Amino acid sequence: MQNVTVTKARDSFTTGLGVIAATLGSAVGLGNIWKFPALTGLNGGAAFIIVYLLSTLMAGLVVMVAELMLGRRSKSDALTTFKVLHPKNASWALIGAAGVLSAFLILAFYTEVAGWVFAYIFKAASGAVLSSDPKVTSAGFEKLITDPVQSVFWQCLVLVFVGAIIVAGVSKGIEKTTKRLMPVLFLILVMIGVRSLTLPGAAAGLEFLFRPDFSKVTGGVVLTAMGLAFFKLSVGMGTMITYGSYFRDDQNIPMTALRVMLADLTVSILAGIAIFPAVFTYGFKPEAGPSLLFITIPAVFSQMPFGNVFVVLFFVLGAIAATGAMLSILEVPVAYLHQRFGMSRFKSTALTVILLALIGSTAALSNSVLANFKLFGMTMFDFYDFLTSNLLMPVGGLFICLFVGWVWGEEKVRAALSNDGQLKNGAIISIFLFLVKYVAPLTITVILLRGLKII
Ligand code: PHE
């Protein structure tokens, strides 16, 4: 069964532009619009951004190149990739299995936040959540997240929405959707950024974003920054292996990864530029954390001229970003079920979505019915987030580096990254080999052990 489906013509991305749109669509998401500004606000502004950038260069980007390369070579899902590339030792496939698990855990909380974002488009358009008083916007947000019916409803709606796109396939679903949405995302982001920069408090906001305060940077903060680097680039859990398997054979992988990383960083910084000047202009604090998006933003934006329009635009932006990311996470288990068990795309998507609705509801209900149910002192929502970003993705990334650098070996890496000798990027490959063998594994190990207070 397995061989039949492997050899059958696989659906894949059709153009170079499609590859970039889909991969960037995966990287850009709630991580840029919700996590990046909130974490930067909480952890010392530019100091946090510098640590985040270093972890991106020394670990995140390296794992991204490694994953895309493995996927393109195996033309298989995240789990089968390791079986195909290293049939002698089946235990490496555990990396892929952990990735499929991570996909479920990330989507469990991600679809919930996306549900709030989708709900806020309508709530902001009707004026229901807009007020210059943060007490009012805070009450509005509380009302949504503590209502079990609404929380589960919006989450399921989001699941069905992305499920429908996934069923349409890799080229007709994922590629087509992200190709249309990415330009809109940039346009909205620039519009909001210009509006924010022309406010009187712009200088204070920019100063916060670009002046480092290193006193806030502890071992835990460094781990958070590295976790964000993995989360942002969608690496360490098989998404990039899966997408790599849809890459064209003539795609230059290191260049693609670098471009996607830079564009993703630009979106994060632009989101910061859109948010912090407005926050400072109207006397709010940057350290609001995860509620920044849902409580502070409506309160801040409703005070500025044409603010209502900009709040709606802001949540449309969030919804677009979240969609491309969710597609790429959902594709991990769907591709696996499709290839491994020969299920149709419809069947594998339906099964995944139903399972996700079940697991996800434990996150959706963590502010209401399950508020007192805690694991390691965290609600299920926070637990899924912590477990994936701060543990599973970095550990997954570590093992991917070890596999590529030490098991798969230099010769195969050189062949895979030079597109079998068609590309003359020997120096880049040598740098990659050094990073993947030594720098990335060491960085990840030290940061993990320090962040978890083991050393
Ligand atoms: N990169 C996405 C974001 O920033 C999240 C994501 C994580 C997507 C893991 C795919 C895999 O929102």
Boltz pocket constraint, residues with backbone or C-beta under 6 A from the ligand:
constraints:
  - pocket:
      binder: B
      contacts: [[A, 26], [A, 27], [A, 28], [A, 29], [A, 30], [A, 31], [A, 32], [A, 106], [A, 230], [A, 231], [A, 232], [A, 233], [A, 234], [A, 235], [A, 237], [A, 239], [A, 321], [A, 325], [A, 326], [A, 328], [A, 329]]
      max_distance: 6.0
